Amino acid sequence: MRLGPRKNHYLNGNIDRLRNLFPALQITVILDSQSQKLNVPLEGVKYWLYTTQNNQNFLHGNARNSNFFRDGFWTLTTERLFAVLEYQSSNPNLSILHIESDVLLFPNFPFAKLMMLNQISWSSFNETKDVASIFFLPSVSENSWLKKELQEEIRVDVDVTDMTALSIISQRNPNRVCILPAFGSASANLLVNHRNQNAKFRLDRLISLEGYFSGIFDPAAIGMWLCGLDPENFHGKLLLHDRSFIDNGDSFIDPSTLNFRLDTEGNLFFLCGLSWIPIYNLHVHSKNQKLLSNAWLGELRKYVNMALKPEPQSKKNLGTYWSVLARQGTTYELLHYLGRHPKVYPLAIRIKNLATKIVKK
């Protein structure tokens, strides 16, 4: 599901992949009026139009910085949570598993075990950010409660995002929200990012269900390390095996020392002692269209092979750079984006400091 057009260029590829990989799975795409115009319907896939505007008005009225990043990106990522809740309210007999369109599920994804949890579930990236890349709503009974919780966080903090709101809610309600395991008791020492000072204090929640699932879920860090960072965040440059989010302590997980293996069916594992532990999904921040399509297996093998001897790589994608420029909504946003380019930013700072000195004189 995606509000707005940003991800439509690879949304259908990933849906088609899921449809072929899990033929018994009922897939529904939640669209708004804007993305509906750009979508090409797929056979066997249901589509549901999100039209409720109450949440949108509420969000735009409270999100002070909502339009200063990618044409309201943070407002839309928060609103999509309300859209998923609205969809379940319209289908009260259904359990809902929301999958972001840049998430790669593997053939051994534990659908049955997840459905048996009977508890709202999502992942945690760090001490202040949770991730709804996999977002499970077992029943409509908890729907109204979560909606009120989200609305309250937006009311009290105009700068809240979907990630920070979910983090506050899960920490405040550990008995109502389940954090999908990012570690196992045996693999914690291997996976924990020791530069994150809070990781060791959150291990009880991060590993509590590893035994139940016999594997882990990737909030984002493994996908970022293995497949690269989002080029849109780096002026069209794909950074592969980049350690910045590890070394600055941003992520609970340090995937840089893992040994990965891909089996013949396309299931991904990492080595822990003498055991291979399954990783049930990858959050593909790089938005690689081949990975998010039916050509995913061969493409993922390339990344797994490169990770055997990981070397930092940087690849420029001018198409991505120009597409981001084209989406800047105002002249101010365009200049702000251009001013943050690594080759321009130092000069912009010097000009700003010089102008400040002139004003003071």
Secondary structure, DSSP 8 states (H G I E B T S, - for coil): --SSSTTHHHHHHHHHHHHHH-TTS--EEEE-HHHHHH----TT-EEEE----HHHHHHHHH-TTTTSSTTTHHHHHHHHHHHHHHHHHHSTT--EEEE-TTEEE-TT--HHHHHTS-SEEEEESSSS-EEEEEEEE--GGGHHHHHHHHHHHHHH-TT--HHHHHHHHHHH-TTTEEE--S--TTTHHHHB-TT-TTGGGSHHHHHTTHHHHTSB--SSHHHHHHH---GGGGTTEEEES--HHHHTT--SB--TT--EEE-TT--EEEEETTEEEEE-EEE-TT--TTTTSTTHHHHHHHHHHHTTS---EEEE-HHHHHHHHHT--SHHHHHHHHHTSTTTHHHHHHHHHHHHHHHH-
